[in-house]
Each structure stands twice: as structure tokens, then as C-alpha cells.
Amino acid sequence: MTLVPFLDAPVYIQLHASTAALAVVLGPFVILRNRRDRLHKTGGYIWVLAMFVVAVSSFWIKEFGLIGPLSPIHLLSVLTLWSLWAGLRHAFAGRIDLHRRVFQNLYWRGLLIAGLFNFMPGRATNRSVFPETPDAGWVVIALGLTLILGDVARRRILEIRLQRNGEICP
């Protein structure tokens, strides 16, 4: 493993990668914290700011554009910006359950799915982790997507079972 691909990258990629790393590390602390106190709020605001910078800085990354300078992953950036707004709006309105759902989905599905695609050959993360075998990134992507899709299927099955039993879905 080497950090040279990140250190040699343009500033906007360094900003994007460093704020994404902050969001990945800080996310579980904020999401899994039992107490919703000042530490949760402060960490949450830092996480939201990091996610905002990740989403906005992604629009400067044009090396993998399929539709002009944009790629399908930029749709995740737009969804991220909308989710940040929606999650904060729910919190300020006192709809904490919706606030929790939006930000948990944004972390577990949005941030981690986007993170997986950074293992595509040619990207700085792939060059950093797999400098000798870039195709190994496809294995990481396949395993990650399998885990995420398995979790989605598990949750859907649980939801169907709860509905059949007349229980309220979480």
C-alpha cells in the first residue's frame, strides 16, 4: 500500500478523499452513539459538513466522465446533497426517526457504495491499495455490493414477515 497516488493527485481529489475518510471514520461514532447529546450533535454537524464537501468536490473529478464531464456516480453526489438537506430538516422538525433513517441510509448505503467504486482500476484508491494488481479492485467491489445487497434483501424479508404478522415495520 502506498499514499503516493493521493499525494500526487490534484488538490480537489485530496480534499475529496480526506473528507470522505473523515466521514467514513466519524459516521459510526455518530450513528451508533446511544446518547443524543452535544457530542452527538457536534460530531453530526462535522459529519454533515464532511459529506457536503465530499459531494461538492466530486463535481471537479471529471476523469471518468461518461456523459460529458459527469459519470453516474455524480448522481450519488446529487442524492447526497438532497439527503443532507432532508436529514437536517427532519431533525430540526423533531422527526428524529426520519432523521435517523436518512442519515443511516446515507452512510451505510450512499457513502459506502460510492467508496466501493473508488476501487475501480485507474482510481487513486485502487492505485494506492493494489499498486501491483489493479484488477483486485473488482473483487472488493463485488464483495462489498454482495454484502450491501444481502443486507437490503434481509431487511426486505424482515419487513414482509412483519407485515404478514400484522406488526409495525421498523
C-alpha positions in Angstrom: 0.0 0.0 0.0 1.2 3.5 -0.8 -0.1 7.0 -0.4 1.7 8.3 -3.5 -1.4 8.3 -5.7 -3.1 10.6 -3.3 -0.2 12.8 -2.7 0.4 13.2 -6.4 -3.3 13.8 -7.1 -4.8 17.3 -7.7 -5.9 19.3 -4.6 -9.6 18.6 -5.2 -9.0 14.9 -5.1 -7.0 15.2 -1.9 -9.8 17.3 -0.4 -12.5 14.8 -1.6 -10.5 11.8 -0.3 -9.6 13.3 3.1 -13.2 14.5 3.8 -14.6 11.1 2.7 -12.2 9.3 5.0 -13.3 11.6 7.8 -16.9 10.9 7.1 -16.3 7.1 7.0 -14.5 7.2 10.3 -16.8 9.6 12.1 -20.1 8.1 10.8 -20.3 5.0 13.0 -19.4 7.1 16.1 -22.4 9.5 15.4 -24.8 6.8 14.2 -24.2 4.2 16.8 -23.9 6.6 19.8 -26.7 5.8 22.3 -26.9 9.3 23.8 -28.1 12.1 21.6 -26.2 14.8 23.4 -23.9 17.7 22.5 -21.2 15.3 21.4 -23.6 13.6 19.0 -24.7 17.0 17.6 -21.2 18.3 17.2 -20.0 15.1 15.6 -23.1 15.1 13.4 -22.5 18.6 12.2 -18.9 17.8 11.4 -20.1 14.6 9.5 -22.7 16.6 7.6 -20.1 19.2 6.6 -17.6 16.5 5.6 -20.3 14.8 3.4 -21.2 18.2 1.9 -17.5 18.8 0.9 -17.3 15.2 -0.4 -20.4 15.7 -2.6 -19.5 19.1 -3.9 -15.8 18.3 -4.5 -16.9 15.3 -6.6 -18.1 17.6 -9.4 -14.4 18.6 -10.0 -13.5 15.0 -10.6 -14.1 14.6 -14.4 -11.5 12.0 -15.4 -14.1 9.2 -15.5 -16.9 11.2 -17.2 -19.3 9.2 -19.4 -21.9 12.0 -20.0 -19.6 14.9 -20.8 -17.7 15.6 -17.6 -20.2 13.7 -15.4 -20.4 10.0 -14.6 -23.2 8.0 -13.0 -21.6 8.3 -9.6 -22.3 12.1 -9.7 -26.0 11.1 -9.3 -24.9 9.9 -5.8 -23.5 13.4 -5.2 -26.8 15.0 -6.0 -28.6 12.4 -3.9 -26.2 13.1 -1.0 -26.8 16.8 -1.1 -30.6 16.2 -1.1 -30.2 13.6 1.8 -28.2 16.0 3.9 -30.9 18.7 3.5 -33.7 16.2 4.2 -31.9 14.7 7.2 -31.3 18.1 8.8 -34.8 19.3 8.0 -36.2 16.2 9.8 -34.0 16.8 12.8 -35.0 20.4 13.1 -38.7 19.5 12.8 -38.3 16.9 15.6 -38.9 13.9 13.3 -35.9 12.1 14.8 -36.9 8.6 13.4 -36.9 10.0 9.8 -33.7 11.9 10.5 -32.0 8.7 11.7 -33.2 6.7 8.7 -32.0 9.3 6.2 -28.5 9.6 7.7 -28.1 5.9 8.3 -29.0 5.1 4.7 -26.7 7.9 3.5 -23.8 6.4 5.5 -24.4 2.6 5.1 -25.5 2.7 1.5 -24.5 6.0 -0.1 -21.1 6.6 1.4 -20.0 3.0 1.4 -21.3 2.3 -2.1 -19.5 5.3 -3.5 -16.5 4.3 -1.6 -16.5 0.8 -3.2 -16.4 2.4 -6.7 -13.2 4.1 -5.8 -11.6 0.6 -6.1 -12.2 0.6 -9.8 -8.8 0.3 -11.7 -7.3 3.6 -12.5 -8.7 5.4 -9.4 -6.3 6.7 -6.7 -7.7 4.3 -4.1 -7.1 1.3 -6.3 -3.6 2.5 -7.2 -2.9 3.0 -3.5 -4.2 -0.3 -2.2 -3.4 -2.5 -5.2 -0.4 -1.0 -7.0 0.7 -4.3 -8.5 -2.8 -5.9 -9.1 -5.3 -3.3 -10.0 -7.9 -5.8 -11.1 -8.2 -6.9 -7.4 -10.4 -3.8 -7.0 -13.2 -5.6 -8.9 -13.1 -8.3 -6.2 -13.5 -5.6 -3.5 -16.4 -4.0 -5.4 -18.1 -7.4 -5.9 -17.8 -8.4 -2.3 -19.0 -5.1 -1.0 -22.0 -4.9 -3.3 -22.9 -8.5 -2.3 -22.8 -7.6 1.4 -24.9 -4.5 0.8 -27.5 -6.3 -1.5 -27.6 -9.1 1.1 -28.4 -6.6 3.8 -31.1 -5.0 1.7 -32.7 -8.4 0.9 -32.5 -9.4 4.6 -34.3 -6.1 5.6 -36.9 -6.6 3.0 -37.6 -10.2 4.0 -37.9 -9.0 7.7 -40.3 -6.2 6.6 -42.5 -8.7 4.7 -42.6 -11.0 7.7 -43.6 -8.2 10.0 -46.3 -7.1 7.6 -47.7 -10.7 7.4 -47.8 -10.9 11.2 -49.6 -7.5 11.4 -46.7 -5.9 13.2 -45.4 -2.4 12.5 -42.3 -2.2 10.3 -39.2 -0.5 11.8 
